[in-house]
Amino acid sequence: MSTRSYKFMRNAAMAAKTRYMWTQLTKGVASHPFLVNSATFGGIYFAADLTQQLMSRKLEACSINQKQIDFNRTLRFSVVGAGVMAPMFWKWYKILDGFLPGTTKTILLRKVGLDQLLFGPVCLAVFFLATGVLELKKPSQISKELKEKFLPTFAIRWLVWPPAQLVNFYFLPPQLRCLYVGMLVFGWTNFLSYIKHSSVVPNLTFPRLKMFDLASLDVKKTKADVVDQSDSEEISSEVSDNTIEQTKTVGAIVQFTSTSSTEGS
């Protein structure tokens, strides 16, 4: 057998094996979607948070206060992924595919729009709520975290998920949507883990317009003018006081001189 024939047969065997694995995966997900998706999300959330902690330790390698791996935190993330997020994603895509079947451009845009505008905020809020509850935080602490981190995280979510969901809704069959999202969630959950356990919140404030800067400059100038005016008033009052004293002195000298001349005559 020639080398060329051997390579052809090997590639054909690999392609057949890949098709077989894809078929078995599709059948498995179709037969047990809830269990497969929950196991996938649980493993992905576990691996993502663990990866984030390892990356943090590597960055803090030279730090004296290097943190140890918190497996309780990783387990909490895994529970949230398997018990909360996976059922939400699975049910949502089932409803969405039933409500908007098809893969036309109009259907795709509607699906992505509904996914980002309706499901996105709910999904993100549930994530912070579920992780806060598992951390035994008070409602006030969870509310504070939502106020600080929800909007910046949601804004960054818009940069990641719309293109990913276009691929999801156009190329993949319904039974594999949740599994595909679960794979993408690995990178996204790394980011969520960083945001969740970091005191630094992404600063997404837009730069101020020039008119506001000019207004602030005008205020500063006005304050400076007031200070200069007050200083000039103080200086003028001091000058007037000195002038009055000098006038009094000259008057006294003139009076003394006239008196002396009168007595002499």
ROTOR-63764 format. One record per residue (C-alpha): residue number from 1; residue in one letter; y, z, x. Coordinates in steps of 0.25 Angstrom, whole numbers, plus 5000, padded with zeros to 4 digits. Each point is the difference from the previous one (the first is absolute). Example, Ala and Ser with C-alpha at 12.3 -4.5 7.8 and 13.67 -1.06 7.14 Angstrom:
<rs>
+-----+---------+------+------+------+
| num | residuo |   py |   pz |   px |
+-----+---------+------+------+------+
|   1 |       A | 4982 | 5031 | 5049 |
|   2 |       S | 5014 | 4998 | 5006 |
+-----+---------+------+------+------+
</rs>
This chain:
<rs>
+-----+---------+------+------+------+
| num | residuo |   py |   pz |   px |
+-----+---------+------+------+------+
|   1 |       M | 5000 | 5000 | 5000 |
|   2 |       S | 5013 | 4996 | 5006 |
|   3 |       T | 5012 | 5010 | 5001 |
|   4 |       R | 5008 | 4992 | 4990 |
|   5 |       S | 4989 | 5001 | 4989 |
|   6 |       Y | 4998 | 5015 | 5004 |
|   7 |       K | 5015 | 5003 | 4998 |
|   8 |       F | 5000 | 4992 | 4986 |
|   9 |       M | 4988 | 5008 | 4995 |
|  10 |       R | 5006 | 5013 | 5005 |
|  11 |       N | 5013 | 4998 | 4993 |
|  12 |       A | 4993 | 4995 | 4987 |
|  13 |       A | 4992 | 5013 | 5000 |
|  14 |       M | 5012 | 5009 | 5002 |
|  15 |       A | 5007 | 4992 | 4989 |
|  16 |       A | 4988 | 5002 | 4990 |
|  17 |       K | 5000 | 5015 | 5004 |
|  18 |       T | 5015 | 5002 | 4997 |
|  19 |       R | 4998 | 4993 | 4987 |
|  20 |       Y | 4988 | 5009 | 4997 |
|  21 |       M | 5008 | 5013 | 5003 |
|  22 |       W | 5012 | 4995 | 4992 |
|  23 |       T | 4991 | 4997 | 4988 |
|  24 |       Q | 4994 | 5014 | 5001 |
|  25 |       L | 5013 | 5007 | 5002 |
|  26 |       T | 5005 | 4992 | 4987 |
|  27 |       K | 4988 | 5005 | 4993 |
|  28 |       G | 5001 | 5014 | 5004 |
|  29 |       V | 5014 | 5001 | 4997 |
|  30 |       A | 4998 | 4994 | 4986 |
|  31 |       S | 4988 | 5009 | 4997 |
|  32 |       H | 5007 | 5013 | 5005 |
|  33 |       P | 5015 | 4998 | 5001 |
|  34 |       F | 5004 | 5014 | 4998 |
|  35 |       L | 4991 | 5006 | 5011 |
|  36 |       V | 5002 | 4989 | 5010 |
|  37 |       N | 5015 | 5000 | 4999 |
|  38 |       S | 5000 | 5015 | 5000 |
|  39 |       A | 4992 | 5001 | 5013 |
|  40 |       T | 5008 | 4989 | 5006 |
|  41 |       F | 5013 | 5007 | 4997 |
|  42 |       G | 4995 | 5013 | 5004 |
|  43 |       G | 4995 | 4995 | 5014 |
|  44 |       I | 5013 | 4992 | 5002 |
|  45 |       Y | 5009 | 5012 | 4997 |
|  46 |       F | 4992 | 5008 | 5009 |
|  47 |       A | 5000 | 4990 | 5012 |
|  48 |       A | 5015 | 4997 | 4998 |
|  49 |       D | 5005 | 5015 | 5000 |
|  50 |       L | 4991 | 5003 | 5012 |
|  51 |       T | 5005 | 4988 | 5007 |
|  52 |       Q | 5014 | 5004 | 4998 |
|  53 |       Q | 4997 | 5014 | 5005 |
|  54 |       L | 4994 | 4994 | 5013 |
|  55 |       M | 5012 | 4991 | 5002 |
|  56 |       S | 5009 | 5012 | 4998 |
|  57 |       R | 4992 | 5007 | 5011 |
|  58 |       K | 5001 | 4989 | 5009 |
|  59 |       L | 5015 | 4999 | 4999 |
|  60 |       E | 5001 | 5015 | 5002 |
|  61 |       A | 4991 | 5000 | 5012 |
|  62 |       C | 5011 | 5005 | 5009 |
|  63 |       S | 5005 | 5010 | 4990 |
|  64 |       I | 4997 | 5015 | 5001 |
|  65 |       N | 4998 | 5002 | 4985 |
|  66 |       Q | 4990 | 4990 | 4999 |
|  67 |       K | 4993 | 5001 | 4986 |
|  68 |       Q | 4985 | 5001 | 4997 |
|  69 |       I | 4993 | 4991 | 4991 |
|  70 |       D | 5001 | 5005 | 4986 |
|  71 |       F | 4987 | 4996 | 4993 |
|  72 |       N | 5004 | 5008 | 4987 |
|  73 |       R | 5012 | 4990 | 4999 |
|  74 |       T | 4991 | 4988 | 5002 |
|  75 |       L | 4990 | 5005 | 4990 |
|  76 |       R | 5012 | 5002 | 4990 |
|  77 |       F | 5004 | 4986 | 5002 |
|  78 |       S | 4985 | 4995 | 4998 |
|  79 |       V | 5000 | 5008 | 4987 |
|  80 |       V | 5013 | 4993 | 4995 |
|  81 |       G | 4995 | 4986 | 5004 |
|  82 |       A | 4986 | 5002 | 4994 |
|  83 |       G | 5003 | 5008 | 4987 |
|  84 |       V | 5014 | 4996 | 4997 |
|  85 |       M | 5005 | 4987 | 5006 |
|  86 |       A | 4987 | 4992 | 4999 |
|  87 |       P | 4998 | 5002 | 4984 |
|  88 |       M | 5015 | 4997 | 4998 |
|  89 |       F | 4999 | 4987 | 5008 |
|  90 |       W | 4987 | 4996 | 4993 |
|  91 |       K | 5005 | 5003 | 4986 |
|  92 |       W | 5013 | 4993 | 5003 |
|  93 |       Y | 4994 | 4987 | 5005 |
|  94 |       K | 4990 | 5000 | 4988 |
|  95 |       I | 5012 | 5001 | 4990 |
|  96 |       L | 5009 | 4990 | 5008 |
|  97 |       D | 4989 | 4989 | 5001 |
|  98 |       G | 4997 | 5002 | 4985 |
|  99 |       F | 5015 | 4999 | 4996 |
| 100 |       L | 5003 | 4988 | 5009 |
| 101 |       P | 4988 | 4992 | 5003 |
| 102 |       G | 5001 | 4988 | 5009 |
| 103 |       T | 5006 | 4996 | 5014 |
| 104 |       T | 5012 | 4991 | 4996 |
| 105 |       K | 5013 | 5002 | 5007 |
| 106 |       T | 5006 | 5007 | 4988 |
| 107 |       I | 4988 | 5009 | 4998 |
| 108 |       L | 5001 | 5004 | 5015 |
| 109 |       L | 5014 | 5003 | 5000 |
| 110 |       R | 4999 | 5008 | 4987 |
| 111 |       K | 4988 | 5008 | 5006 |
| 112 |       V | 5007 | 5003 | 5013 |
| 113 |       G | 5013 | 5004 | 4992 |
| 114 |       L | 4992 | 5009 | 4991 |
| 115 |       D | 4992 | 5006 | 5012 |
| 116 |       Q | 5013 | 5003 | 5007 |
| 117 |       L | 5009 | 5005 | 4989 |
| 118 |       L | 4990 | 5008 | 4992 |
| 119 |       F | 4988 | 5004 | 5008 |
| 120 |       G | 5007 | 5001 | 5013 |
| 121 |       P | 5010 | 5012 | 4997 |
| 122 |       V | 4989 | 5007 | 4992 |
| 123 |       C | 4990 | 4998 | 5011 |
| 124 |       L | 5009 | 5006 | 5011 |
| 125 |       A | 5005 | 5011 | 4991 |
| 126 |       V | 4985 | 5004 | 4997 |
| 127 |       F | 4997 | 5000 | 5015 |
| 128 |       F | 5011 | 5010 | 5003 |
| 129 |       L | 4996 | 5008 | 4988 |
| 130 |       A | 4985 | 5000 | 5003 |
| 131 |       T | 5002 | 5004 | 5015 |
| 132 |       G | 5010 | 5010 | 4997 |
| 133 |       V | 4991 | 5007 | 4990 |
| 134 |       L | 4988 | 5000 | 5010 |
| 135 |       E | 5009 | 5006 | 5010 |
| 136 |       L | 5003 | 5011 | 4990 |
| 137 |       K | 5015 | 4997 | 5000 |
| 138 |       K | 5009 | 5006 | 4989 |
| 139 |       P | 5006 | 4990 | 4990 |
| 140 |       S | 5014 | 5002 | 5006 |
| 141 |       Q | 4994 | 4996 | 5014 |
| 142 |       I | 4993 | 4988 | 4994 |
| 143 |       S | 5013 | 4996 | 4992 |
| 144 |       K | 5008 | 5001 | 5013 |
| 145 |       E | 4991 | 4991 | 5008 |
| 146 |       L | 5000 | 4990 | 4989 |
| 147 |       K | 5015 | 5000 | 5000 |
| 148 |       E | 5001 | 4998 | 5016 |
| 149 |       K | 4988 | 4990 | 5002 |
| 150 |       F | 4998 | 4992 | 4987 |
| 151 |       L | 5011 | 4990 | 5001 |
| 152 |       P | 4999 | 4997 | 5015 |
| 153 |       T | 4985 | 4998 | 4999 |
| 154 |       F | 5001 | 4992 | 4987 |
| 155 |       A | 5010 | 4990 | 5007 |
| 156 |       I | 4991 | 4998 | 5012 |
| 157 |       R | 4988 | 4998 | 4990 |
| 158 |       W | 5008 | 4988 | 4995 |
| 159 |       L | 4999 | 4993 | 5013 |
| 160 |       V | 4985 | 5002 | 5001 |
| 161 |       W | 4993 | 4998 | 4987 |
| 162 |       P | 5006 | 4988 | 4993 |
| 163 |       P | 4995 | 4990 | 5010 |
| 164 |       A | 4987 | 5008 | 5001 |
| 165 |       Q | 4998 | 4999 | 4985 |
| 166 |       L | 5003 | 4986 | 4999 |
| 167 |       V | 4988 | 4997 | 5009 |
| 168 |       N | 4992 | 5010 | 4992 |
| 169 |       F | 5003 | 4994 | 4986 |
| 170 |       Y | 4998 | 4986 | 5005 |
| 171 |       F | 4988 | 4999 | 5009 |
| 172 |       L | 4991 | 5012 | 4996 |
| 173 |       P | 4991 | 5002 | 4988 |
| 174 |       P | 5003 | 5012 | 4991 |
| 175 |       Q | 4989 | 5008 | 5004 |
| 176 |       L | 5005 | 5000 | 5015 |
| 177 |       R | 5014 | 5003 | 4997 |
| 178 |       C | 4999 | 5015 | 5002 |
| 179 |       L | 4992 | 4999 | 5013 |
| 180 |       Y | 5010 | 4990 | 5006 |
| 181 |       V | 5011 | 5010 | 4997 |
| 182 |       G | 4992 | 5011 | 5006 |
| 183 |       M | 4999 | 4993 | 5013 |
| 184 |       L | 5015 | 4997 | 5000 |
| 185 |       V | 5002 | 5015 | 4996 |
| 186 |       F | 4995 | 5004 | 5014 |
| 187 |       G | 5013 | 4996 | 5007 |
| 188 |       W | 5009 | 5004 | 4988 |
| 189 |       T | 4993 | 5014 | 5000 |
| 190 |       N | 5003 | 5001 | 5014 |
| 191 |       F | 5015 | 4999 | 4997 |
| 192 |       L | 4998 | 5009 | 4988 |
| 193 |       S | 4994 | 5010 | 5008 |
| 194 |       Y | 5011 | 4999 | 5010 |
| 195 |       I | 5011 | 5002 | 4989 |
| 196 |       K | 4992 | 5011 | 4993 |
| 197 |       H | 4999 | 5009 | 5012 |
| 198 |       S | 5013 | 4996 | 5007 |
| 199 |       S | 5014 | 5007 | 4999 |
| 200 |       V | 5006 | 4987 | 5003 |
| 201 |       V | 5003 | 4991 | 4988 |
| 202 |       P | 5003 | 4985 | 5002 |
| 203 |       N | 5015 | 4998 | 4999 |
| 204 |       L | 5002 | 4988 | 4991 |
| 205 |       T | 5015 | 5002 | 4997 |
| 206 |       F | 5008 | 4987 | 5000 |
| 207 |       P | 5012 | 4999 | 5009 |
| 208 |       R | 5013 | 5003 | 4993 |
| 209 |       L | 5010 | 4989 | 4997 |
| 210 |       K | 5012 | 4998 | 5008 |
| 211 |       M | 5009 | 5004 | 4989 |
| 212 |       F | 4994 | 5014 | 5000 |
| 213 |       D | 5002 | 5000 | 5015 |
| 214 |       L | 5015 | 4996 | 4998 |
| 215 |       A | 5001 | 5010 | 4989 |
| 216 |       S | 4995 | 5011 | 5010 |
| 217 |       L | 5010 | 4995 | 5011 |
| 218 |       D | 5011 | 5001 | 4990 |
| 219 |       V | 4997 | 5014 | 4996 |
| 220 |       K | 4999 | 5003 | 5015 |
| 221 |       K | 5013 | 4993 | 5002 |
| 222 |       T | 5006 | 5008 | 4989 |
| 223 |       K | 4996 | 5013 | 5005 |
| 224 |       A | 5005 | 4996 | 5014 |
| 225 |       D | 5014 | 4996 | 4993 |
| 226 |       V | 5000 | 5014 | 4993 |
| 227 |       V | 4997 | 5007 | 5013 |
| 228 |       D | 5011 | 4992 | 5007 |
| 229 |       Q | 5010 | 5002 | 4989 |
| 230 |       S | 4997 | 5015 | 5000 |
| 231 |       D | 5002 | 5000 | 5015 |
| 232 |       S | 5013 | 4993 | 4999 |
| 233 |       E | 5005 | 5009 | 4990 |
| 234 |       E | 4997 | 5012 | 5009 |
| 235 |       I | 5007 | 4993 | 5012 |
| 236 |       S | 5012 | 4997 | 4991 |
| 237 |       S | 5001 | 5014 | 4995 |
| 238 |       E | 4999 | 5006 | 5014 |
| 239 |       V | 5011 | 4990 | 5004 |
| 240 |       S | 5009 | 5004 | 4989 |
| 241 |       D | 4998 | 5015 | 5003 |
| 242 |       N | 5004 | 4997 | 5015 |
| 243 |       T | 5012 | 4993 | 4995 |
| 244 |       I | 5004 | 5011 | 4991 |
| 245 |       E | 4999 | 5010 | 5011 |
| 246 |       Q | 5008 | 4991 | 5010 |
| 247 |       T | 5011 | 4999 | 4989 |
| 248 |       K | 5000 | 5015 | 4999 |
| 249 |       T | 5001 | 5002 | 5015 |
| 250 |       V | 5011 | 4989 | 5001 |
| 251 |       G | 5008 | 5007 | 4988 |
| 252 |       A | 4999 | 5014 | 5007 |
| 253 |       I | 5005 | 4994 | 5013 |
| 254 |       V | 5012 | 4993 | 4993 |
| 255 |       Q | 5003 | 5013 | 4992 |
| 256 |       F | 4999 | 5008 | 5013 |
| 257 |       T | 5009 | 4991 | 5007 |
| 258 |       S | 5011 | 5000 | 4989 |
| 259 |       T | 5000 | 5015 | 5000 |
| 260 |       S | 5002 | 5001 | 5014 |
| 261 |       S | 5011 | 4990 | 5000 |
| 262 |       T | 5007 | 5008 | 4989 |
| 263 |       E | 4999 | 5013 | 5007 |
| 264 |       G | 5006 | 4994 | 5013 |
| 265 |       S | 5012 | 4995 | 4993 |
+-----+---------+------+------+------+
</rs>
